[in-house]
C-alpha cells in the first residue's frame, strides 16, 4: 500500500498523532501533504475529506490526480467547506492516497475551528523600550 507522510493545514505542520489548529478562515482550508509515495505501484490519486466530528457530516471534499504533485510526493489543495462550521467545532481532516494496484492508505488529523482574532497578552514593545534603553 502507499506510504503516507505529513499533513499541513493552512501551512501549519501537524504531527502523526494529530493536534488542534486554529483556523482563521471559516470557509476555506489549504491541505498540504509531503512524503506520500509508493515505490512499486506509484500514486494515482489523493482524496481529501473534511468531516465534522460531532455528527459525521462531510463539510468538504476534494481530490487530486495531478501527476506532478503525485510524482514529487508533495502538494496542496484548497478545500472550500460546503457546510457552515461554528467556532469551536472539531473537524477531522483525512487524506487518502491511492496507488496503481488499487490499494490505499490514509492519514488524519483533528482541527478545531477558531475564527476569533488573536489576543495579545504580553508586554507591549513600547513598555520594553522604557525599561531598557532602546536609543
C-alpha positions in Angstrom: 0.0 0.0 0.0 1.1 3.7 -0.3 3.2 5.2 2.4 1.7 8.3 4.0 3.8 11.2 5.4 3.0 14.5 7.0 0.0 16.8 6.6 -0.2 20.6 6.9 -3.3 22.7 7.3 -3.1 26.3 6.2 0.7 25.8 6.1 1.0 24.7 9.8 2.6 21.3 10.2 0.7 18.6 12.1 2.1 15.5 13.9 1.2 11.9 13.2 -0.8 11.9 16.5 -2.7 14.9 15.3 -3.1 18.3 17.0 -5.5 21.1 17.3 -5.0 24.0 15.0 -6.9 27.3 14.9 -8.4 28.1 11.5 -8.8 31.8 10.7 -11.0 31.4 7.6 -14.3 29.6 8.2 -14.9 28.8 4.5 -11.5 27.6 3.2 -8.7 25.3 4.3 -5.5 24.6 2.4 -4.4 21.0 3.0 -0.8 20.1 2.2 0.9 16.8 2.1 4.5 15.6 1.9 6.3 12.3 1.8 3.3 10.4 0.3 4.6 7.8 -2.1 4.5 4.3 -3.4 7.7 2.9 -4.9 6.1 -0.1 -6.5 2.7 0.9 -8.0 3.1 4.7 -7.8 0.4 7.0 -6.6 -2.6 7.6 -8.9 -4.7 10.0 -6.8 -5.2 11.6 -3.4 -8.6 12.3 -1.8 -9.1 14.9 1.0 -12.2 14.8 3.2 -13.2 17.2 6.0 -15.8 15.7 8.4 -17.5 17.4 11.3 -16.6 15.1 14.3 -19.9 15.7 16.2 -22.2 14.2 13.6 -20.0 12.8 10.8 -21.3 15.3 8.3 -18.9 15.8 5.3 -18.1 19.5 5.2 -15.7 19.4 2.3 -14.2 17.1 -0.2 -11.6 17.4 -3.0 -9.3 15.0 -4.9 -6.1 15.4 -6.8 -4.7 13.3 -9.7 -2.2 16.0 -10.6 0.7 13.8 -11.8 3.3 16.4 -11.0 2.4 16.6 -7.3 2.0 12.8 -7.0 5.4 12.3 -8.6 7.1 14.8 -6.3 5.4 13.2 -3.3 4.1 16.6 -2.0 1.5 19.2 -2.9 -1.6 21.0 -1.6 -5.2 21.5 -2.4 -7.8 24.1 -1.3 -11.0 22.8 0.3 -14.0 25.1 0.4 -16.2 24.0 3.3 -19.7 23.3 2.0 -21.4 23.3 5.4 -21.3 26.2 7.9 -18.9 25.3 10.7 -19.3 27.0 14.0 -16.4 28.3 16.1 -15.3 25.6 18.5 -16.4 22.8 16.1 -14.0 19.8 15.9 -13.2 18.7 12.4 -11.4 15.6 11.1 -9.2 16.1 8.0 -8.3 12.9 6.2 -6.0 12.5 3.2 -6.2 9.1 1.4 -3.5 8.1 -1.1 -4.4 5.5 -3.8 -1.9 3.5 -5.9 -2.0 1.8 -9.3 -2.7 -1.5 -7.7 -5.9 -0.2 -6.1 -4.6 -0.1 -2.5 -4.9 2.9 -0.3 -3.6 4.4 3.0 -4.9 7.3 5.0 -3.6 9.9 7.4 -6.0 12.0 9.5 -5.7 15.0 11.9 -8.1 16.9 14.1 -8.7 20.6 13.7 -10.7 22.9 15.9 -12.4 25.8 14.2 -11.4 29.1 15.7 -12.0 32.3 13.7 -11.6 34.7 16.6 -9.0 37.4 16.4 -5.7 36.8 18.3 -5.5 38.4 21.7 -2.1 39.9 22.8 -1.5 39.4 26.5 2.2 40.1 26.7 4.2 43.3 27.3 4.0 46.0 24.6 7.3 46.8 22.8 7.0 50.4 23.9 7.0 49.3 27.5 10.1 47.2 26.9 11.9 50.3 25.5 11.2 52.4 28.6 12.5 49.6 30.8 15.6 49.1 28.7 17.3 51.9 26.8 16.3 51.5 23.1 18.0 54.6 21.9 
